[in-house]
Amino acid sequence: MWDPTTYLRYGDERSRPFHDLLARVPAQRPRAVVDLGCGPGNLTATLAQRWPDSRVAGLDSSPEMIDRAAATAPGIRFAVGDVRHWRPASDVDVVVSNAVLQWVPGHRELLTRWVRELPAGARLAVQVPGNFDAPSHRALREVADRPAWRADVAPLLRRPPADDTAVGYAELVTGAGCVVDAWETTYVHLLPARADADHPVLSWLEGTALRPIRAALDADRWSDFRAELGVRLAEAYPVRHAQVHFPFRRVFFVARTGARAEENL
């Protein structure tokens, strides 16, 4: 179960990649805009602000997120659904997928299908985390692989993508007939750390990577798991001057469909 409040605990840090992605989408008057994996809807609302004459819609697999989104942006059409089953209507000129596809196995094939089904000249804007090899995720895999947790937790962890680089995604979508703008950014988030609170990276992970683990364990086992993980995270991300430096790599691309390779985006 997704918890919008937990997810938005670091709302500014989580929203920055969305705005950086959107800044590279040059569409002027798209007929329809879709936010796939819209979450609590706060960022979808900015799409309606940028393109007030467009039909804006948001899709997310979490009913809790969609409930929050409907309350956050009542003028936007939100729906519960699986992005793997979504098909674009003929007037969808902009598709945004921000920090979603890392949850979808085989999403490279999904991207190829979207590119093929979108109208010519549409923009597909994607951002995915590229932090599977970060100390946070190495610590998570190490704890999950201990005998006490291996059977219940290890199968729940996402596998690193085969090629989660900007070059890899650029090659994929250009091969599907797009012109692409692709890049990577490592943000250094400065997370406040209080002596009377959990380690901030543990709190961050509770909004994303730890969600399926929390759902699978009872209260006592979850408490033990997070305590062990918290110790490792504190070693990997020491507190200095009441804050933690948390590097976070992200991968972006904006593709234009039905374009020749020599054209500009």
KEKE-3310 file (N, C-alpha, C; in steps of 0.2 Angstrom, whole numbers, plus 5000, padded with zeros to 4 digits):
npx = (5004:5003:5008:5003:5006:5018:5026:5027:5035:5048:5045:5050:5063:5059:5051:5059:5067:5056:5052:5064:5064:5052:5055:5062:5054:5047:5034:5021:5006:4999:4986:4981:4987:4996:4999:5008:5008:5005:5005:5002:4996:5001:5011:5006:4996:5004:5006:4994:4994:5004:4999:4986:4975:4974:4969:4971:4977:4978:4986:4987:4993:4989:4975:4975:4984:4977:4965:4971:4976:4964:4958:4968:4969:4956:4951:4957:4957:4958:4963:4963:4974:4985:5000:5006:4995:4990:4985:4988:4977:4972:4975:4984:4997:5008:5017:5020:5031:5037:5048:5043:5044:5054:5048:5042:5044:5052:5051:5057:5052:5039:5041:5044:5033:5024:5030:5028:5014:5010:5005:5013:5026:5023:5028:5037:5041:5053:5058:5069:5075:5092:5099:5102:5114:5118:5124:5113:5104:5113:5115:5102:5100:5109:5104:5092:5096:5100:5099:5087:5078:5078:5070:5057:5059:5069:5064:5056:5063:5067:5075:5090:5090:5094:5101:5102:5106:5108:5113:5109:5095:5093:5098:5088:5076:5079:5081:5068:5063:5063:5068:5079:5082:5093:5099:5109:5108:5116:5109:5113:5106:5102:5098:5089:5094:5089:5092:5083:5075:5072:5085:5088:5089:5084:5070:5068:5068:5057:5046:5047:5057:5056:5042:5035:5041:5038:5024:5024:5029:5025:5022:5032:5043:5045:5049:5061:5068:5069:5077:5089:5093:5093:5105:5115:5113:5116:5129:5134:5129:5134:5130:5133:5135:5122:5115:5112:5122:5115:5118:5109:5107:5099:5090:5086:5075:5069:5059:5054:5042:5041:5050:5064:5081:5090:5083:5080:5075)
npy = (4994:5011:5026:5041:5052:5048:5046:5060:5065:5070:5080:5091:5087:5075:5081:5089:5082:5080:5093:5097:5088:5091:5104:5102:5098:5103:5106:5115:5118:5105:5093:5083:5078:5066:5059:5047:5036:5045:5047:5057:5067:5081:5085:5083:5093:5104:5101:5105:5118:5123:5119:5125:5124:5111:5094:5086:5071:5059:5044:5030:5016:5015:5016:5024:5034:5040:5044:5054:5062:5066:5074:5084:5090:5094:5097:5089:5074:5059:5042:5025:5013:5002:5005:4997:4992:5003:5013:5024:5038:5044:5058:5061:5070:5073:5063:5059:5051:5049:5043:5030:5019:5011:5002:4993:4978:4973:4986:4992:4986:4991:5004:5005:5001:5011:5022:5018:5018:5031:5047:5055:5066:5067:5069:5060:5059:5054:5049:5040:5033:5030:5023:5010:5004:5012:5016:5015:5005:4994:4991:4988:4977:4968:4967:4961:4949:4941:4927:4928:4935:4932:4923:4929:4942:4945:4941:4951:4962:4975:4971:4976:4987:4981:4990:5005:5017:5034:5033:5020:5021:5031:5025:5015:5022:5030:5020:5016:5025:5038:5056:5061:5068:5065:5063:5062:5065:5068:5071:5080:5077:5086:5080:5084:5079:5073:5071:5064:5057:5045:5039:5049:5044:5031:5035:5041:5030:5023:5028:5023:5011:5003:5000:4988:4979:4982:4980:4966:4961:4957:4967:4966:4960:4969:4980:4975:4972:4985:4992:4985:4988:5002:5004:5001:5010:5022:5020:5021:5033:5045:5057:5074:5090:5091:5086:5075:5070:5065:5057:5056:5048:5051:5047:5053:5056:5064:5061:5063:5057:5049:5055:5061:5056:5067:5078:5091:5090)
npz = (5000:4995:5004:5004:5012:5018:5007:5002:5011:5009:4999:4991:4987:4980:4969:4962:4951:4942:4938:4932:4921:4915:4910:4899:4889:4875:4870:4864:4863:4867:4863:4872:4888:4898:4913:4919:4932:4942:4956:4971:4964:4965:4957:4944:4944:4940:4927:4921:4924:4916:4903:4901:4892:4888:4888:4903:4911:4924:4929:4940:4950:4963:4974:4985:4982:4971:4977:4985:4975:4967:4977:4978:4965:4959:4946:4936:4927:4935:4937:4943:4938:4929:4922:4913:4905:4899:4885:4872:4868:4852:4852:4861:4865:4874:4885:4901:4912:4927:4938:4939:4930:4935:4943:4935:4927:4912:4906:4895:4883:4885:4883:4870:4864:4867:4861:4847:4847:4850:4843:4828:4831:4845:4862:4873:4889:4901:4917:4927:4943:4945:4955:4959:4963:4973:4990:4999:4993:4991:5005:5008:5001:5006:5020:5017:5012:5023:5033:5042:5035:5021:5014:5014:5011:5001:4988:4985:4982:4970:4954:4947:4932:4916:4908:4914:4909:4902:4889:4886:4886:4876:4865:4864:4861:4850:4841:4839:4831:4835:4839:4852:4868:4880:4897:4912:4930:4945:4960:4975:4989:5004:5018:5033:5049:5064:5081:5089:5080:5066:5055:5041:5028:5030:5032:5020:5011:5016:5010:4997:4991:5003:5004:4999:5007:5020:5019:5019:5031:5048:5062:5072:5066:5055:5063:5068:5056:5050:5060:5059:5046:5048:5055:5047:5037:5043:5045:5032:5028:5036:5049:5047:5054:5057:5047:5032:5018:5004:4990:4974:4960:4944:4929:4913:4899:4884:4871:4854:4844:4828:4821:4810:4811:4809:4813:4824:4842)
capx = (5000:5006:5005:5005:5010:5025:5030:5028:5039:5053:5042:5054:5068:5056:5048:5064:5068:5050:5052:5070:5062:5047:5059:5065:5048:5046:5027:5017:4999:4997:4979:4980:4993:4995:5004:5008:5011:5004:5006:4997:4993:5003:5015:5001:4993:5008:5005:4988:4995:5008:4995:4979:4970:4975:4965:4976:4974:4983:4985:4992:4990:4987:4969:4977:4987:4972:4961:4974:4976:4958:4957:4973:4968:4949:4950:4960:4954:4962:4960:4967:4976:4992:5003:5007:4989:4988:4986:4987:4972:4975:4976:4989:5004:5013:5016:5026:5032:5042:5050:5038:5046:5059:5044:5039:5048:5051:5048:5060:5047:5033:5042:5044:5026:5021:5033:5024:5007:5009:5005:5019:5027:5022:5034:5037:5046:5053:5064:5069:5080:5098:5103:5102:5121:5120:5125:5107:5102:5117:5113:5095:5100:5113:5100:5087:5099:5102:5094:5081:5074:5079:5064:5051:5060:5073:5060:5052:5067:5068:5081:5093:5089:5099:5104:5099:5110:5105:5114:5105:5088:5093:5098:5082:5070:5081:5080:5061:5061:5063:5074:5079:5087:5094:5105:5109:5110:5116:5107:5115:5100:5104:5092:5090:5095:5088:5094:5077:5072:5075:5090:5084:5089:5079:5064:5067:5067:5051:5042:5048:5059:5054:5035:5033:5044:5033:5018:5025:5031:5021:5024:5038:5048:5046:5053:5068:5071:5071:5082:5095:5094:5095:5112:5119:5112:5119:5137:5135:5128:5135:5127:5137:5132:5114:5112:5115:5122:5112:5118:5104:5107:5093:5091:5081:5075:5063:5059:5049:5040:5040:5055:5070:5087:5094:5079:5080:5070)
capy = (5000:5017:5031:5048:5056:5046:5048:5067:5068:5074:5082:5095:5083:5071:5084:5093:5079:5081:5100:5097:5084:5095:5110:5100:5096:5110:5106:5122:5117:5098:5092:5079:5077:5061:5058:5040:5035:5052:5048:5061:5072:5087:5087:5083:5099:5108:5101:5108:5125:5124:5119:5126:5122:5104:5089:5083:5066:5056:5037:5027:5009:5015:5019:5029:5040:5043:5048:5061:5066:5069:5080:5089:5094:5092:5099:5084:5067:5054:5035:5019:5009:4999:5008:4992:4991:5010:5014:5032:5040:5047:5065:5062:5074:5073:5058:5060:5046:5051:5039:5025:5013:5006:4997:4989:4973:4973:4992:4994:4984:4995:5011:5004:5001:5018:5026:5016:5020:5038:5051:5058:5072:5067:5069:5055:5062:5049:5050:5034:5033:5026:5022:5003:5003:5016:5012:5013:4999:4989:4990:4985:4970:4964:4965:4956:4942:4938:4921:4929:4939:4930:4919:4933:4949:4945:4941:4958:4968:4976:4969:4982:4986:4978:4996:5010:5023:5038:5031:5014:5023:5035:5020:5011:5026:5031:5014:5015:5031:5045:5060:5060:5072:5061:5065:5060:5070:5066:5077:5079:5080:5088:5078:5086:5074:5075:5066:5060:5054:5040:5041:5052:5040:5026:5038:5042:5023:5020:5031:5020:5005:4998:4999:4981:4975:4984:4976:4959:4958:4959:4973:4965:4958:4975:4984:4972:4973:4992:4993:4983:4992:5009:5004:5001:5017:5027:5019:5023:5040:5048:5064:5080:5097:5090:5084:5069:5071:5059:5058:5052:5048:5050:5046:5057:5057:5066:5058:5065:5052:5049:5060:5058:5057:5073:5083:5093:5088)
capz = (5000:4995:5009:5001:5017:5019:5000:5002:5017:5005:4993:4987:4984:4975:4964:4958:4944:4938:4935:4927:4915:4911:4907:4892:4885:4871:4867:4865:4864:4866:4864:4878:4892:4902:4918:4920:4938:4944:4963:4974:4960:4966:4951:4939:4944:4937:4920:4919:4924:4910:4897:4903:4886:4886:4893:4907:4915:4928:4930:4946:4952:4970:4975:4990:4978:4967:4981:4987:4968:4966:4981:4977:4959:4957:4939:4932:4927:4938:4937:4945:4932:4928:4916:4908:4901:4896:4877:4871:4863:4846:4853:4866:4862:4879:4890:4907:4917:4932:4944:4939:4926:4939:4946:4930:4924:4905:4904:4889:4878:4885:4880:4863:4862:4868:4855:4841:4847:4850:4836:4826:4834:4852:4866:4879:4894:4906:4922:4932:4947:4943:4961:4962:4965:4979:4997:5002:4990:4993:5012:5008:4998:5011:5025:5014:5011:5029:5034:5045:5030:5014:5011:5014:5009:4995:4982:4984:4980:4962:4951:4943:4925:4912:4906:4916:4908:4897:4883:4884:4884:4870:4859:4863:4858:4843:4837:4838:4826:4839:4841:4859:4872:4886:4901:4919:4935:4952:4965:4982:4994:5011:5022:5040:5054:5071:5086:5091:5074:5062:5050:5036:5022:5031:5031:5013:5008:5018:5005:4991:4991:5008:5004:4998:5013:5026:5018:5019:5037:5054:5065:5076:5061:5052:5067:5068:5049:5049:5065:5056:5040:5050:5058:5041:5033:5047:5043:5025:5027:5042:5050:5048:5054:5058:5040:5029:5011:5001:4982:4971:4952:4940:4922:4910:4892:4881:4865:4850:4840:4821:4818:4807:4816:4808:4815:4831:4846)
cpx = (5004:5003:5007:5008:5017:5029:5031:5032:5045:5051:5046:5059:5065:5053:5053:5066:5062:5050:5058:5068:5057:5050:5061:5060:5046:5039:5024:5010:4997:4989:4978:4987:4992:5001:5004:5012:5011:5005:5000:4994:4996:5007:5011:4998:4997:5008:4999:4989:4999:5004:4988:4973:4970:4971:4971:4973:4980:4981:4990:4988:4987:4981:4970:4979:4982:4967:4964:4974:4970:4956:4962:4972:4962:4948:4953:4957:4959:4959:4965:4968:4983:4994:5005:5001:4987:4990:4984:4981:4976:4977:4981:4996:5009:5012:5022:5026:5038:5042:5045:5041:5051:5055:5041:5044:5047:5049:5051:5055:5041:5035:5042:5037:5023:5023:5029:5017:5005:5008:5011:5020:5025:5028:5032:5043:5047:5059:5063:5075:5086:5102:5103:5109:5123:5121:5119:5104:5106:5116:5106:5096:5104:5109:5095:5090:5101:5097:5088:5076:5073:5073:5058:5053:5064:5069:5057:5056:5067:5075:5084:5092:5095:5104:5101:5103:5106:5107:5110:5098:5088:5094:5092:5077:5072:5080:5073:5059:5060:5069:5074:5084:5087:5100:5104:5111:5110:5115:5110:5110:5103:5098:5094:5090:5094:5090:5089:5073:5076:5081:5086:5084:5084:5071:5062:5064:5060:5045:5042:5050:5057:5046:5033:5035:5039:5027:5018:5026:5026:5025:5031:5044:5050:5051:5060:5072:5074:5077:5089:5098:5096:5102:5116:5119:5116:5127:5138:5134:5128:5132:5133:5134:5124:5111:5116:5116:5120:5112:5113:5105:5101:5094:5085:5081:5069:5064:5053:5048:5040:5044:5061:5076:5091:5090:5081:5074:5064)
cpy = (5006:5022:5037:5052:5054:5047:5055:5070:5072:5076:5086:5092:5078:5075:5088:5089:5080:5088:5100:5093:5088:5101:5108:5097:5103:5110:5113:5121:5110:5098:5088:5078:5071:5060:5051:5038:5042:5053:5052:5067:5079:5090:5087:5090:5104:5108:5105:5116:5127:5124:5119:5124:5115:5100:5085:5077:5062:5048:5034:5021:5009:5019:5025:5035:5043:5047:5054:5065:5070:5075:5086:5093:5091:5093:5094:5077:5062:5047:5030:5015:5007:5002:5003:4990:4998:5010:5021:5033:5043:5055:5066:5064:5074:5067:5059:5054:5047:5047:5033:5018:5008:5001:4992:4984:4974:4980:4995:4992:4989:5002:5010:5004:5008:5022:5024:5018:5027:5042:5054:5064:5073:5067:5064:5057:5057:5051:5044:5035:5028:5025:5015:5001:5007:5013:5011:5007:4993:4987:4986:4978:4965:4962:4960:4949:4938:4932:4923:4932:4936:4927:4924:4940:4949:4945:4947:4963:4968:4974:4975:4981:4984:4984:5002:5017:5028:5036:5025:5016:5027:5030:5016:5016:5028:5026:5013:5021:5037:5049:5061:5065:5068:5063:5062:5065:5067:5072:5075:5082:5081:5086:5080:5079:5076:5069:5061:5057:5049:5043:5043:5048:5034:5029:5039:5035:5021:5023:5027:5013:5000:4997:4992:4977:4976:4980:4969:4956:4961:4964:4972:4963:4964:4979:4981:4973:4981:4995:4991:4987:4999:5009:5004:5007:5022:5026:5022:5030:5044:5055:5069:5086:5096:5088:5078:5071:5064:5060:5053:5053:5047:5050:5049:5056:5060:5064:5061:5059:5053:5055:5057:5060:5063:5079:5085:5091:5094)
cpz = (5000:5000:5006:5006:5018:5012:5000:5007:5014:4999:4988:4983:4978:4969:4959:4951:4940:4934:4930:4921:4911:4907:4900:4887:4881:4868:4869:4867:4863:4867:4870:4881:4897:4907:4921:4927:4942:4952:4966:4970:4960:4960:4944:4938:4940:4929:4917:4920:4918:4904:4899:4898:4885:4891:4896:4911:4919:4929:4936:4948:4959:4971:4980:4987:4974:4971:4983:4980:4967:4970:4980:4970:4956:4949:4934:4933:4929:4938:4940:4939:4932:4921:4911:4903:4898:4889:4876:4866:4857:4847:4858:4864:4867:4884:4895:4911:4921:4938:4945:4936:4930:4942:4941:4926:4916:4902:4897:4883:4879:4882:4873:4860:4862:4862:4848:4841:4847:4843:4834:4829:4842:4856:4872:4883:4900:4911:4926:4937:4944:4949:4964:4965:4971:4985:5000:4999:4991:5000:5012:5006:5003:5017:5023:5013:5017:5030:5037:5040:5023:5011:5010:5010:5002:4989:4980:4982:4972:4960:4947:4936:4922:4910:4908:4915:4903:4890:4881:4882:4877:4864:4858:4859:4851:4838:4835:4834:4830:4838:4848:4862:4878:4890:4908:4924:4941:4957:4972:4987:5001:5015:5030:5044:5061:5075:5088:5086:5071:5058:5044:5030:5023:5030:5024:5010:5010:5013:4998:4991:4997:5008:5004:5004:5019:5025:5019:5026:5043:5057:5069:5071:5057:5056:5068:5061:5048:5054:5062:5050:5042:5052:5052:5037:5037:5046:5036:5024:5034:5043:5051:5048:5054:5051:5037:5021:5008:4993:4979:4963:4949:4933:4918:4902:4890:4874:4861:4845:4832:4818:4815:4812:4815:4811:4822:4835:4846)
residu = (MET:TRP:ASP:PRO:THR:THR:TYR:LEU:ARG:TYR:GLY:ASP:GLU:ARG:SER:ARG:PRO:PHE:HIS:ASP:LEU:LEU:ALA:ARG:VAL:PRO:ALA:GLN:ARG:PRO:ARG:ALA:VAL:VAL:ASP:LEU:GLY:CYS:GLY:PRO:GLY:ASN:LEU:THR:ALA:THR:LEU:ALA:GLN:ARG:TRP:PRO:ASP:SER:ARG:VAL:ALA:GLY:LEU:ASP:SER:SER:PRO:GLU:MET:ILE:ASP:ARG:ALA:ALA:ALA:THR:ALA:PRO:GLY:ILE:ARG:PHE:ALA:VAL:GLY:ASP:VAL:ARG:HIS:TRP:ARG:PRO:ALA:SER:ASP:VAL:ASP:VAL:VAL:VAL:SER:ASN:ALA:VAL:LEU:GLN:TRP:VAL:PRO:GLY:HIS:ARG:GLU:LEU:LEU:THR:ARG:TRP:VAL:ARG:GLU:LEU:PRO:ALA:GLY:ALA:ARG:LEU:ALA:VAL:GLN:VAL:PRO:GLY:ASN:PHE:ASP:ALA:PRO:SER:HIS:ARG:ALA:LEU:ARG:GLU:VAL:ALA:ASP:ARG:PRO:ALA:TRP:ARG:ALA:ASP:VAL:ALA:PRO:LEU:LEU:ARG:ARG:PRO:PRO:ALA:ASP:ASP:THR:ALA:VAL:GLY:TYR:ALA:GLU:LEU:VAL:THR:GLY:ALA:GLY:CYS:VAL:VAL:ASP:ALA:TRP:GLU:THR:THR:TYR:VAL:HIS:LEU:LEU:PRO:ALA:ARG:ALA:ASP:ALA:ASP:HIS:PRO:VAL:LEU:SER:TRP:LEU:GLU:GLY:THR:ALA:LEU:ARG:PRO:ILE:ARG:ALA:ALA:LEU:ASP:ALA:ASP:ARG:TRP:SER:ASP:PHE:ARG:ALA:GLU:LEU:GLY:VAL:ARG:LEU:ALA:GLU:ALA:TYR:PRO:VAL:ARG:HIS:ALA:GLN:VAL:HIS:PHE:PRO:PHE:ARG:ARG:VAL:PHE:PHE:VAL:ALA:ARG:THR:GLY:ALA:ARG:ALA:GLU:GLU:ASN:LEU)
# end
